[in-house]
Amino acid sequence: MKKPEKTYIPMTETAFYILLALTEPRHGYGIIKHVENLTKGRISLGSGTVYGTLTKMQRDGLIVKYADGERKKVYEVTEDGKRIMRIEIERLNELYNNAVRYREEFL
């Protein structure tokens, strides 16, 4: 396994939703609002958490700074970031399918 896979798989919900929010370039606040909307308010990311994760992801090559406007850094996902998301989505799909398969056992 390459370093990003070891670091990010399995992915935290925070990392997952941050990368998911970057299906289009966004700044930190845009990511926070997008995740809040996606999860219907279940997840409310703090700015410290978001910017700390963005810094780590940028260092690990999963995202890049797309633009640096007035006081707002805009980020986008890289090919490595997309690859990590594909791996995680497959992992979650397996998890979901197994949960559905055995759900009756827990009712």
N, CA and C atoms as a LAMMPS dump frame, in Angstrom:
ITEM: TIMESTEP
0
ITEM: NUMBER OF ATOMS
321
ITEM: BOX BOUNDS ff ff ff
-5.0000000000000000e+02 5.0000000000000000e+02
-5.0000000000000000e+02 5.0000000000000000e+02
-5.0000000000000000e+02 5.0000000000000000e+02
ITEM: ATOMS id mol type element x y z
1 1 1 N 0.833 -1.183 0
2 1 2 C 0 0 0
3 1 3 C 0.881 1.252 0
4 2 1 N 0.528 2.228 -0.827
5 2 2 C 1.259 3.491 -0.851
6 2 3 C 0.921 4.3 0.387
7 3 1 N 1.734 5.299 0.684
8 3 2 C 1.538 6.108 1.881
9 3 3 C 0.137 6.734 1.986
10 4 1 N -0.392 7.377 0.921
11 4 2 C -1.736 7.951 1.083
12 4 3 C -2.797 6.924 1.452
13 5 1 N -2.694 5.711 0.902
14 5 2 C -3.673 4.685 1.247
15 5 3 C -3.558 4.31 2.724
16 6 1 N -2.34 4.162 3.2
17 6 2 C -2.136 3.815 4.616
18 6 3 C -2.672 4.912 5.522
19 7 1 N -2.508 6.15 5.103
20 7 2 C -2.926 7.291 5.916
21 7 3 C -4.434 7.514 5.859
22 8 1 N -5.038 7.335 4.684
23 8 2 C -6.427 7.754 4.49
24 8 3 C -7.452 6.633 4.402
25 9 1 N -7.02 5.381 4.284
26 9 2 C -7.979 4.281 4.184
27 9 3 C -7.875 3.424 5.438
28 10 1 N -8.914 3.23 6.244
29 10 2 C -10.238 3.801 6.074
30 10 3 C -10.212 5.309 6.36
31 11 1 N -11.077 6.037 5.688
32 11 2 C -11.112 7.487 5.765
33 11 3 C -12.011 7.943 6.908
34 12 1 N -11.598 9.01 7.559
35 12 2 C -12.483 9.604 8.569
36 12 3 C -13.643 10.274 7.835
37 13 1 N -14.733 10.467 8.528
38 13 2 C -15.874 11.154 7.923
39 13 3 C -15.482 12.565 7.496
40 14 1 N -14.683 13.224 8.302
41 14 2 C -14.241 14.579 7.97
42 14 3 C -13.478 14.597 6.659
43 15 1 N -12.477 13.737 6.528
44 15 2 C -11.679 13.68 5.3
45 15 3 C -12.558 13.31 4.112
46 16 1 N -13.442 12.348 4.294
47 16 2 C -14.328 11.903 3.218
48 16 3 C -15.176 13.064 2.711
49 17 1 N -15.821 13.766 3.62
50 17 2 C -16.707 14.847 3.199
51 17 3 C -15.944 16.05 2.649
52 18 1 N -14.753 16.297 3.135
53 18 2 C -13.959 17.383 2.558
54 18 3 C -13.619 17.063 1.107
55 19 1 N -13.14 15.852 0.847
56 19 2 C -12.826 15.489 -0.54
57 19 3 C -14.098 15.448 -1.388
58 20 1 N -15.183 14.958 -0.84
59 20 2 C -16.443 14.914 -1.56
60 20 3 C -16.896 16.327 -1.941
61 21 1 N -16.67 17.269 -1.052
62 21 2 C -17.047 18.663 -1.329
63 21 3 C -16.212 19.27 -2.453
64 22 1 N -15.062 18.673 -2.717
65 22 2 C -14.178 19.223 -3.74
66 22 3 C -14.421 18.615 -5.123
67 23 1 N -15.654 18.184 -5.386
68 23 2 C -16.004 17.784 -6.743
69 23 3 C -15.952 19.01 -7.649
70 24 1 N -15.958 20.17 -7.027
71 24 2 C -15.683 21.431 -7.722
72 24 3 C -14.824 22.267 -6.786
73 25 1 N -13.988 23.165 -7.328
74 25 2 C -13.121 23.967 -6.464
75 25 3 C -13.93 24.77 -5.438
76 26 1 N -13.461 24.746 -4.194
77 26 2 C -14.143 25.477 -3.116
78 26 3 C -13.117 26.012 -2.124
79 27 1 N -13.496 27.048 -1.425
80 27 2 C -12.692 27.551 -0.309
81 27 3 C -13.213 26.903 0.968
82 28 1 N -12.492 27.105 2.051
83 28 2 C -12.818 26.436 3.316
84 28 3 C -14.249 26.626 3.774
85 29 1 N -14.726 27.866 3.756
86 29 2 C -16.093 28.127 4.207
87 29 3 C -17.095 27.45 3.275
88 30 1 N -16.813 27.445 1.984
89 30 2 C -17.676 26.765 1.016
90 30 3 C -17.75 25.271 1.287
91 31 1 N -16.622 24.694 1.702
92 31 2 C -16.585 23.273 2.064
93 31 3 C -17.471 23.032 3.285
94 32 1 N -17.321 23.874 4.294
95 32 2 C -18.108 23.739 5.53
96 32 3 C -19.606 23.78 5.215
97 33 1 N -20.032 24.753 4.419
98 33 2 C -21.445 24.898 4.087
99 33 3 C -21.937 23.736 3.225
100 34 1 N -21.119 23.297 2.274
101 34 2 C -21.512 22.187 1.398
102 34 3 C -21.712 20.897 2.21
103 35 1 N -20.794 20.626 3.13
104 35 2 C -20.898 19.421 3.963
105 35 3 C -22.136 19.507 4.858
106 36 1 N -22.39 20.682 5.414
107 36 2 C -23.58 20.879 6.241
108 36 3 C -24.843 20.576 5.427
109 37 1 N -24.892 21.076 4.19
110 37 2 C -26.054 20.829 3.319
111 37 3 C -26.167 19.354 2.945
112 38 1 N -25.054 18.731 2.572
113 38 2 C -25.058 17.317 2.182
114 38 3 C -25.587 16.421 3.299
115 39 1 N -25.182 16.741 4.532
116 39 2 C -25.533 15.885 5.669
117 39 3 C -26.756 16.399 6.428
118 40 1 N -27.443 17.374 5.843
119 40 2 C -28.635 17.97 6.469
120 40 3 C -28.338 18.43 7.907
121 41 1 N -27.144 18.981 8.091
122 41 2 C -26.767 19.531 9.387
123 41 3 C -26.192 18.537 10.369
124 42 1 N -26.154 17.255 10.025
125 42 2 C -25.615 16.242 10.947
126 42 3 C -24.143 16.506 11.236
127 43 1 N -23.422 16.958 10.21
128 43 2 C -22.011 17.259 10.395
129 43 3 C -21.811 18.755 10.236
130 44 1 N -21.252 19.34 11.272
131 44 2 C -20.927 20.757 11.255
132 44 3 C -19.429 20.871 11.522
133 45 1 N -18.662 21.045 10.464
134 45 2 C -17.206 21.072 10.589
135 45 3 C -16.729 22.416 11.114
136 46 1 N -15.807 22.369 12.053
137 46 2 C -15.193 23.589 12.554
138 46 3 C -14.098 24.052 11.607
139 47 1 N -13.86 25.35 11.582
140 47 2 C -12.856 25.876 10.648
141 47 3 C -11.465 25.336 10.953
142 48 1 N -11.129 25.157 12.216
143 48 2 C -9.819 24.609 12.571
144 48 3 C -9.629 23.199 12.043
145 49 1 N -10.67 22.395 12.162
146 49 2 C -10.639 21.025 11.65
147 49 3 C -10.477 21.025 10.136
148 50 1 N -11.263 21.85 9.465
149 50 2 C -11.221 21.899 7.998
150 50 3 C -9.852 22.361 7.521
151 51 1 N -9.364 23.465 8.061
152 51 2 C -8.083 23.99 7.576
153 51 3 C -6.914 23.089 7.944
154 52 1 N -6.982 22.43 9.09
155 52 2 C -5.947 21.466 9.452
156 52 3 C -5.939 20.279 8.495
157 53 1 N -7.131 19.78 8.164
158 53 2 C -7.243 18.65 7.233
159 53 3 C -6.826 19.069 5.834
160 54 1 N -7.219 20.261 5.392
161 54 2 C -6.827 20.759 4.071
162 54 3 C -5.307 20.874 3.964
163 55 1 N -4.669 21.363 5.012
164 55 2 C -3.208 21.494 5.019
165 55 3 C -2.554 20.127 4.894
166 56 1 N -3.062 19.164 5.659
167 56 2 C -2.513 17.798 5.604
168 56 3 C -2.74 17.18 4.229
169 57 1 N -3.936 17.331 3.686
170 57 2 C -4.239 16.768 2.371
171 57 3 C -3.395 17.414 1.267
172 58 1 N -3.155 18.701 1.42
173 58 2 C -2.314 19.394 0.441
174 58 3 C -0.883 18.865 0.529
175 59 1 N -0.388 18.699 1.728
176 59 2 C 0.955 18.154 1.942
177 59 3 C 1.07 16.734 1.373
178 60 1 N -0.003 15.948 1.492
179 60 2 C 0.004 14.564 1.007
180 60 3 C -0.338 14.436 -0.476
181 61 1 N -0.606 15.559 -1.131
182 61 2 C -0.846 15.554 -2.574
183 61 3 C -2.253 15.173 -3.007
184 62 1 N -3.231 15.192 -2.067
185 62 2 C -4.604 14.842 -2.433
186 62 3 C -5.371 16.033 -2.991
187 63 1 N -4.938 17.219 -2.612
188 63 2 C -5.56 18.447 -3.11
189 63 3 C -4.462 19.451 -3.443
190 64 1 N -4.824 20.443 -4.221
191 64 2 C -3.913 21.554 -4.519
192 64 3 C -4.687 22.856 -4.371
193 65 1 N -3.93 23.918 -4.163
194 65 2 C -4.531 25.237 -4.151
195 65 3 C -4.842 25.585 -5.599
196 66 1 N -6.096 25.819 -5.887
197 66 2 C -6.565 26.114 -7.241
198 66 3 C -6.4 27.607 -7.528
199 67 1 N -6.691 28.418 -6.528
200 67 2 C -6.571 29.868 -6.65
201 67 3 C -6.363 30.435 -5.261
202 68 1 N -5.854 31.604 -5.223
203 68 2 C -5.636 32.279 -3.952
204 68 3 C -6.186 33.689 -4.105
205 69 1 N -7.494 33.81 -3.924
206 69 2 C -8.155 35.106 -4.09
207 69 3 C -7.935 35.988 -2.885
208 70 1 N -8.717 37.029 -2.802
209 70 2 C -8.614 37.932 -1.661
210 70 3 C -8.971 37.177 -0.384
211 71 1 N -7.958 36.842 0.382
212 71 2 C -8.122 36.167 1.673
213 71 3 C -8.762 34.792 1.588
214 72 1 N -9.086 34.299 0.41
215 72 2 C -9.715 32.979 0.306
216 72 3 C -8.887 32.07 -0.578
217 73 1 N -8.437 30.968 0.015
218 73 2 C -7.73 29.95 -0.758
219 73 3 C -8.773 28.983 -1.291
220 74 1 N -8.712 28.718 -2.575
221 74 2 C -9.645 27.787 -3.207
222 74 3 C -8.869 26.513 -3.515
223 75 1 N -9.463 25.374 -3.169
224 75 2 C -8.797 24.09 -3.324
225 75 3 C -9.522 23.229 -4.345
226 76 1 N -8.766 22.306 -4.97
227 76 2 C -9.37 21.299 -5.825
228 76 3 C -8.66 19.971 -5.601
229 77 1 N -9.363 18.902 -5.899
230 77 2 C -8.835 17.55 -5.691
231 77 3 C -7.881 17.189 -6.837
232 78 1 N -6.832 16.449 -6.516
233 78 2 C -5.863 15.984 -7.52
234 78 3 C -6.255 14.583 -7.995
235 79 1 N -5.514 14.07 -8.959
236 79 2 C -5.748 12.69 -9.421
237 79 3 C -5.518 11.704 -8.281
238 80 1 N -4.507 11.944 -7.445
239 80 2 C -4.278 11.071 -6.275
240 80 3 C -5.468 11.127 -5.324
241 81 1 N -6.006 12.319 -5.123
242 81 2 C -7.18 12.461 -4.268
243 81 3 C -8.373 11.707 -4.823
244 82 1 N -8.561 11.772 -6.146
245 82 2 C -9.656 11.039 -6.784
246 82 3 C -9.455 9.535 -6.645
247 83 1 N -8.21 9.099 -6.772
248 83 2 C -7.901 7.671 -6.635
249 83 3 C -8.221 7.19 -5.216
250 84 1 N -7.829 7.974 -4.224
251 84 2 C -8.119 7.626 -2.822
252 84 3 C -9.633 7.56 -2.608
253 85 1 N -10.375 8.497 -3.185
254 85 2 C -11.835 8.482 -3.044
255 85 3 C -12.441 7.243 -3.703
256 86 1 N -11.934 6.845 -4.86
257 86 2 C -12.456 5.631 -5.513
258 86 3 C -12.249 4.41 -4.622
259 87 1 N -11.063 4.311 -4.014
260 87 2 C -10.769 3.19 -3.115
261 87 3 C -11.718 3.216 -1.917
262 88 1 N -11.91 4.399 -1.337
263 88 2 C -12.778 4.528 -0.163
264 88 3 C -14.236 4.252 -0.518
265 89 1 N -14.69 4.72 -1.662
266 89 2 C -16.07 4.473 -2.076
267 89 3 C -16.306 2.98 -2.271
268 90 1 N -15.337 2.274 -2.841
269 90 2 C -15.457 0.813 -2.981
270 90 3 C -15.521 0.141 -1.614
271 91 1 N -14.686 0.598 -0.681
272 91 2 C -14.689 0.045 0.677
273 91 3 C -16.046 0.277 1.337
274 92 1 N -16.574 1.497 1.203
275 92 2 C -17.873 1.816 1.797
276 92 3 C -19.002 1.044 1.121
277 93 1 N -18.882 0.827 -0.168
278 93 2 C -19.886 0.049 -0.887
279 93 3 C -19.928 -1.387 -0.362
280 94 1 N -18.766 -1.974 -0.142
281 94 2 C -18.706 -3.326 0.436
282 94 3 C -19.331 -3.335 1.831
283 95 1 N -18.99 -2.338 2.629
284 95 2 C -19.535 -2.213 3.983
285 95 3 C -21.059 -2.124 3.933
286 96 1 N -21.572 -1.273 3.057
287 96 2 C -23.013 -1.093 2.916
288 96 3 C -23.692 -2.395 2.486
289 97 1 N -23.142 -3.037 1.465
290 97 2 C -23.743 -4.279 0.971
291 97 3 C -23.774 -5.357 2.041
292 98 1 N -22.723 -5.462 2.824
293 98 2 C -22.708 -6.442 3.912
294 98 3 C -23.686 -6.068 5.015
295 99 1 N -23.815 -4.772 5.295
296 99 2 C -24.774 -4.329 6.31
297 99 3 C -26.198 -4.68 5.882
298 100 1 N -26.524 -4.432 4.636
299 100 2 C -27.859 -4.739 4.122
300 100 3 C -28.099 -6.25 4.176
301 101 1 N -27.075 -7.006 3.797
302 101 2 C -27.188 -8.467 3.778
303 101 3 C -27.515 -9.035 5.161
304 102 1 N -26.937 -8.463 6.193
305 102 2 C -27.1 -9 7.552
306 102 3 C -28.002 -8.16 8.448
307 103 1 N -28.619 -7.154 7.915
308 103 2 C -29.426 -6.227 8.734
309 103 3 C -30.516 -6.96 9.507
310 104 1 N -31.186 -7.912 8.895
311 104 2 C -32.291 -8.638 9.556
312 104 3 C -31.846 -9.341 10.827
313 105 1 N -30.596 -9.733 10.879
314 105 2 C -30.059 -10.422 12.065
315 105 3 C -30.035 -9.531 13.299
316 106 1 N -30.119 -8.219 13.102
317 106 2 C -30.011 -7.283 14.207
318 106 3 C -31.309 -6.549 14.528
319 107 1 N -32.384 -6.983 13.904
320 107 2 C -33.68 -6.347 14.167
321 107 3 C -34.451 -7.079 15.239
